[in-house]
């Protein structure tokens, strides 16, 4: 909620002009009234209206600059006449009025062109840019008329002290923690320009092979196509550019040439997705990094946790090699970092990034739970042994033939456990989950859940282990409780209530807890007294990712708790951006691009209640070919074979290119 002078945002009609501020009506949306620090916004203009925060704002000048932003975009696009020529007319005509040379006929022309663009532009940016401009013409008619009648410049026309900050976004881009330019990489696939597609991805996502395969794709939950028929298969389209680069033996594609090394150097603890991302973007900025990891291979949990059938290591290796290829990046494997090492790092490096992940499996909290029992096998060491054997032959193979496996969980880690157990020959594999099928799909993905079911994994919902029953220190069976969901009379989340008399027993050979993981932060010097969250992770400001100690940053699971790869990448990219400036001046600063990302994320770009019109509905979502179930159950081959070229083009052609422009005047 924000107090505003005027707003037409998303159908609001707030007009506090002429009223005392204490009587001002508040906006229902988190519009960016405070830009950054003590900088306040004067006006916010975007795809769904405009918001004015104070009296005396030159709305006509702001509208002119907003139109200029679109003209620049439309000149680069040029895919439709209404967008390209309309963009020129919007800016030229608004600028004519703002510089005191306009006529009433210009106003009518602007209205006509704006309405034509809304009806006939080929993509959303051309359809939405006229909306706030029409609002200016309607609700600030007196300001426009005064400029025309007096043939005078708008008050801020020549004022260079006002900063107009614009950002192009899209609902999918906003929902992506890494803010990948999704419409651009989809467009590259549609036009069969695979390297252009990869370039668009690599602007903000260095692990393109990886996130094109194992991302939970929150972007698809914010796809406007969902409001029309089905969301676009965004994740699967991402891998195409990366695979094209690898399959054709092309040189690594970077978002821009790496800058020369500048003498600054950071230490990075952890070589997983967060550590790799930080090294990548710091390296591009000329900042060297030493990356330390306790594992014998780089890549973190994706290397030793994510199975080969989901993420082939030779693909992930290409993402890692692109980081290693940068001058100044050095990996130190088999090197657990200690408190003494960190004390030394603080003196020798210009900054430190802690990205050590979460590799301690939590208990299921059952009676008689003892990790030393035979048959008790936590998820992380279980997956370590599976993958260190399958991928590098660095561990003994796991043989579960004739065994019954019970896994407790409901996320990606537990899915990896049960599907790996199938491939290790287990006779029966069961996943225990306290909630329902719908929730487990939301926690993972529709594809992951249904592929597990196809492979023979049994799911028991609304259940939990009360007690682990052993015989001479070996697990024999589990005493299970059954629950039911009871609706909250106050409309809150339904509560799980134990069903009395419904307990049952479940025999098993191995119990694998995969309920969550903790961060092992014992390597951090006690005297640093780093602030912690209630989840026992490192507390940062959530913007610059500096911890409570100057020069010590944190990103990824050890900062947030167990998260997705794309979340870790997004955090690490931001941290690396801040650190690339911090090592030079000791200051924590954000780029305008990053500040706007945060504002738009709070505002929420996607409107799930929007009625999408003007597009062909009912175009089916393409489904990529998967390995036959019986074949894949005994092999580690990649299950998802990806789209054919025809499927890729068809799916990419469903994209509506929902770009929006947002602008703030400060």
ChimeraX attribute file (.defattr): number of C-alpha atoms within 10 A of each C-alpha:
attribute: neighborCount
match mode: 1-to-1
recipient: residues
	/A:1	11
	/A:2	16
	/A:3	21
	/A:4	24
	/A:5	23
	/A:6	24
	/A:7	28
	/A:8	21
	/A:9	21
	/A:10	14
	/A:11	9
	/A:12	16
	/A:13	11
	/A:14	19
	/A:15	17
	/A:16	21
	/A:17	14
	/A:18	9
	/A:19	11
	/A:20	8
	/A:21	13
	/A:22	7
	/A:23	9
	/A:24	18
	/A:25	18
	/A:26	15
	/A:27	20
	/A:28	13
	/A:29	14
	/A:30	14
	/A:31	26
	/A:32	22
	/A:33	23
	/A:34	15
	/A:35	18
	/A:36	15
	/A:37	6
	/A:38	7
	/A:39	10
	/A:40	16
	/A:41	21
	/A:42	27
	/A:43	27
	/A:44	25
	/A:45	26
	/A:46	23
	/A:47	23
	/A:48	21
	/A:49	23
	/A:50	26
	/A:51	28
	/A:52	28
	/A:53	22
	/A:54	18
	/A:55	13
	/A:56	9
	/A:57	15
	/A:58	18
	/A:59	26
	/A:60	27
	/A:61	22
	/A:62	27
	/A:63	27
	/A:64	21
	/A:65	21
	/A:66	28
	/A:67	27
	/A:68	19
	/A:69	21
	/A:70	26
	/A:71	22
	/A:72	14
	/A:73	18
	/A:74	22
	/A:75	14
	/A:76	10
	/A:77	11
	/A:78	13
	/A:79	13
	/A:80	15
	/A:81	14
	/A:82	23
	/A:83	29
	/A:84	22
	/A:85	16
	/A:86	24
	/A:87	27
	/A:88	18
	/A:89	20
	/A:90	26
	/A:91	22
	/A:92	16
	/A:93	19
	/A:94	26
	/A:95	23
	/A:96	17
	/A:97	26
	/A:98	27
	/A:99	20
	/A:100	19
	/A:101	18
	/A:102	23
	/A:103	18
	/A:104	12
	/A:105	9
	/A:106	17
	/A:107	19
	/A:108	12
	/A:109	14
	/A:110	21
	/A:111	18
	/A:112	12
	/A:113	18
	/A:114	24
	/A:115	14
	/A:116	17
	/A:117	26
	/A:118	21
	/A:119	14
	/A:120	15
	/A:121	20
	/A:122	19
	/A:123	21
	/A:124	18
	/A:125	25
	/A:126	30
	/A:127	23
	/A:128	22
	/A:129	29
	/A:130	30
	/A:131	20
	/A:132	23
	/A:133	27
	/A:134	19
	/A:135	17
	/A:136	21
	/A:137	20
	/A:138	12
	/A:139	14
	/A:140	13
	/A:141	13
	/A:142	12
	/A:143	15
	/A:144	24
	/A:145	17
	/A:146	14
	/A:147	21
	/A:148	23
	/A:149	13
	/A:150	11
	/A:151	16
	/A:152	15
	/A:153	21
	/A:154	23
	/A:155	16
	/A:156	17
	/A:157	18
	/A:158	11
	/A:159	10
	/A:160	8
	/A:161	8
	/A:162	13
	/A:163	12
	/A:164	17
	/A:165	18
	/A:166	21
	/A:167	17
	/A:168	19
	/A:169	23
	/A:170	27
	/A:171	25
	/A:172	27
	/A:173	26
	/A:174	25
	/A:175	22
	/A:176	22
	/A:177	21
	/A:178	22
	/A:179	22
	/A:180	25
	/A:181	24
	/A:182	28
	/A:183	22
	/A:184	18
	/A:185	28
	/A:186	34
	/A:187	22
	/A:188	23
	/A:189	25
	/A:190	22
	/A:191	14
	/A:192	15
	/A:193	14
	/A:194	22
	/A:195	19
	/A:196	19
	/A:197	28
	/A:198	30
	/A:199	21
	/A:200	23
	/A:201	28
	/A:202	21
	/A:203	17
	/A:204	20
	/A:205	25
	/A:206	26
	/A:207	27
	/A:208	23
	/A:209	26
	/A:210	26
	/A:211	22
	/A:212	22
	/A:213	20
	/A:214	21
	/A:215	17
	/A:216	21
	/A:217	23
	/A:218	19
	/A:219	25
	/A:220	21
	/A:221	18
	/A:222	23
	/A:223	26
	/A:224	26
	/A:225	20
	/A:226	14
	/A:227	17
	/A:228	17
	/A:229	15
	/A:230	17
	/A:231	19
	/A:232	25
	/A:233	22
	/A:234	22
	/A:235	21
	/A:236	21
	/A:237	27
	/A:238	26
	/A:239	23
	/A:240	26
	/A:241	28
	/A:242	27
	/A:243	18
	/A:244	15
	/A:245	17
	/A:246	16
	/A:247	10
	/A:248	8
	/A:249	9
	/A:250	10
	/A:251	9
	/A:252	14
	/A:253	17
	/A:254	19
	/A:255	16
	/A:256	11
	/A:257	9
	/A:258	17
	/A:259	13
	/A:260	14
	/A:261	16
	/A:262	11
	/A:263	12
	/A:264	17
	/A:265	23
	/A:266	27
	/A:267	24
	/A:268	26
	/A:269	25
	/A:270	29
	/A:271	29
	/A:272	27
	/A:273	33
	/A:274	35
	/A:275	33
	/A:276	31
	/A:277	28
	/A:278	33
	/A:279	32
	/A:280	30
	/A:281	27
	/A:282	30
	/A:283	26
	/A:284	23
	/A:285	20
	/A:286	20
	/A:287	28
	/A:288	25
	/A:289	27
	/A:290	18
	/A:291	25
	/A:292	24
	/A:293	24
	/A:294	17
	/A:295	20
	/A:296	14
	/A:297	17
	/A:298	26
	/A:299	23
	/A:300	24
	/A:301	20
	/A:302	20
	/A:303	24
	/A:304	27
	/A:305	25
	/A:306	24
	/A:307	27
	/A:308	22
	/A:309	18
	/A:310	17
	/A:311	24
	/A:312	21
	/A:313	23
	/A:314	13
	/A:315	18
	/A:316	18
	/A:317	17
	/A:318	20
	/A:319	23
	/A:320	21
	/A:321	13
	/A:322	17
	/A:323	25
	/A:324	17
	/A:325	13
	/A:326	19
	/A:327	18
	/A:328	21
	/A:329	20
	/A:330	17
	/A:331	19
	/A:332	18
	/A:333	16
	/A:334	13
	/A:335	15
	/A:336	14
	/A:337	17
	/A:338	14
	/A:339	16
	/A:340	11
	/A:341	13
	/A:342	19
	/A:343	13
	/A:344	11
	/A:345	16
	/A:346	15
	/A:347	9
	/A:348	13
	/A:349	18
	/A:350	21
	/A:351	23
	/A:352	24
	/A:353	28
	/A:354	27
	/A:355	29
	/A:356	27
	/A:357	31
	/A:358	23
	/A:359	20
	/A:360	15
	/A:361	19
	/A:362	15
	/A:363	17
	/A:364	19
	/A:365	14
	/A:366	15
	/A:367	13
	/A:368	12
	/A:369	17
	/A:370	15
	/A:371	13
	/A:372	10
	/A:373	18
	/A:374	17
	/A:375	18
	/A:376	18
	/A:377	19
	/A:378	23
	/A:379	28
	/A:380	25
	/A:381	16
	/A:382	18
	/A:383	25
	/A:384	20
	/A:385	18
	/A:386	28
	/A:387	25
	/A:388	20
	/A:389	16
	/A:390	19
	/A:391	17
	/A:392	11
	/A:393	12
	/A:394	14
	/A:395	14
	/A:396	11
	/A:397	14
	/A:398	18
	/A:399	13
	/A:400	19
	/A:401	14
	/A:402	11
	/A:403	17
	/A:404	19
	/A:405	24
	/A:406	26
	/A:407	27
	/A:408	28
	/A:409	23
	/A:410	27
	/A:411	20
	/A:412	23
	/A:413	22
	/A:414	25
	/A:415	24
	/A:416	20
	/A:417	29
	/A:418	27
	/A:419	22
	/A:420	28
	/A:421	30
	/A:422	23
	/A:423	20
	/A:424	20
	/A:425	17
	/A:426	18
	/A:427	14
	/A:428	20
	/A:429	24
	/A:430	20
	/A:431	22
	/A:432	22
	/A:433	23
	/A:434	22
	/A:435	19
	/A:436	16
	/A:437	17
	/A:438	10
	/A:439	14
	/A:440	21
	/A:441	17
	/A:442	14
	/A:443	14
	/A:444	21
	/A:445	19
	/A:446	14
	/A:447	11
	/A:448	18
	/A:449	21
	/A:450	12
	/A:451	16
	/A:452	20
	/A:453	13
	/A:454	13
	/A:455	20
	/A:456	18
	/A:457	21
	/A:458	16
	/A:459	19
	/A:460	17
	/A:461	18
	/A:462	20
	/A:463	23
	/A:464	24
	/A:465	22
	/A:466	19
	/A:467	18
	/A:468	23
	/A:469	19
	/A:470	17
	/A:471	10
	/A:472	8
	/A:473	12
	/A:474	16
	/A:475	21
	/A:476	18
	/A:477	19
	/A:478	22
	/A:479	17
	/A:480	19
	/A:481	20
	/A:482	21
	/A:483	20
	/A:484	17
	/A:485	16
	/A:486	12
	/A:487	12
	/A:488	10
	/A:489	8
	/A:490	7
	/A:491	7
	/A:492	8
	/A:493	11
	/A:494	13
	/A:495	13
	/A:496	16
	/A:497	12
	/A:498	17
	/A:499	14
	/A:500	9
	/A:501	8
	/A:502	10
	/A:503	16
	/A:504	12
	/A:505	15
	/A:506	15
	/A:507	15
	/A:508	20
	/A:509	19
	/A:510	23
	/A:511	27
	/A:512	26
	/A:513	27
	/A:514	26
	/A:515	20
	/A:516	23
	/A:517	22
	/A:518	18
	/A:519	21
	/A:520	15
	/A:521	17
	/A:522	10
	/A:523	13
	/A:524	18
	/A:525	15
	/A:526	9
	/A:527	7
	/A:528	12
	/A:529	10
	/A:530	17
	/A:531	14
	/A:532	14
	/A:533	13
	/A:534	8
	/A:535	13
	/A:536	16
	/A:537	23
	/A:538	26
	/A:539	22
	/A:540	22
	/A:541	10
	/A:542	15
	/A:543	16
	/A:544	22
	/A:545	25
	/A:546	24
	/A:547	22
	/A:548	17
	/A:549	12
	/A:550	12
	/A:551	20
	/A:552	20
	/A:553	27
	/A:554	29
	/A:555	35
	/A:556	30
	/A:557	28
	/A:558	26
	/A:559	29
	/A:560	23
	/A:561	20
	/A:562	20
	/A:563	16
	/A:564	19
	/A:565	23
	/A:566	26
	/A:567	21
	/A:568	27
	/A:569	27
	/A:570	23
	/A:571	26
	/A:572	31
	/A:573	26
	/A:574	24
	/A:575	26
	/A:576	28
	/A:577	21
	/A:578	22
	/A:579	30
	/A:580	24
	/A:581	17
	/A:582	16
	/A:583	19
	/A:584	12
	/A:585	9
	/A:586	13
	/A:587	13
	/A:588	18
	/A:589	15
	/A:590	17
	/A:591	11
	/A:592	14
	/A:593	12
	/A:594	17
	/A:595	16
	/A:596	23
	/A:597	19
	/A:598	15
	/A:599	17
	/A:600	21
	/A:601	18
	/A:602	14
	/A:603	14
	/A:604	16
	/A:605	19
	/A:606	19
	/A:607	13
	/A:608	13
	/A:609	8
	/A:610	11
	/A:611	9
	/A:612	14
	/A:613	10
	/A:614	11
	/A:615	12
	/A:616	9
	/A:617	14
	/A:618	9
	/A:619	14
	/A:620	13
	/A:621	16
	/A:622	18
	/A:623	14
	/A:624	14
	/A:625	12
	/A:626	14
	/A:627	13
	/A:628	11
	/A:629	14
	/A:630	11
	/A:631	12
	/A:632	17
	/A:633	22
	/A:634	15
	/A:635	15
	/A:636	19
	/A:637	17
	/A:638	16
	/A:639	21
	/A:640	17
	/A:641	11
	/A:642	19
	/A:643	20
	/A:644	13
	/A:645	13
	/A:646	11
	/A:647	16
	/A:648	22
	/A:649	20
	/A:650	18
	/A:651	24
	/A:652	24
	/A:653	17
	/A:654	22
	/A:655	21
	/A:656	18
	/A:657	20
	/A:658	21
	/A:659	23
	/A:660	22
	/A:661	22
	/A:662	21
	/A:663	22
	/A:664	25
	/A:665	22
	/A:666	18
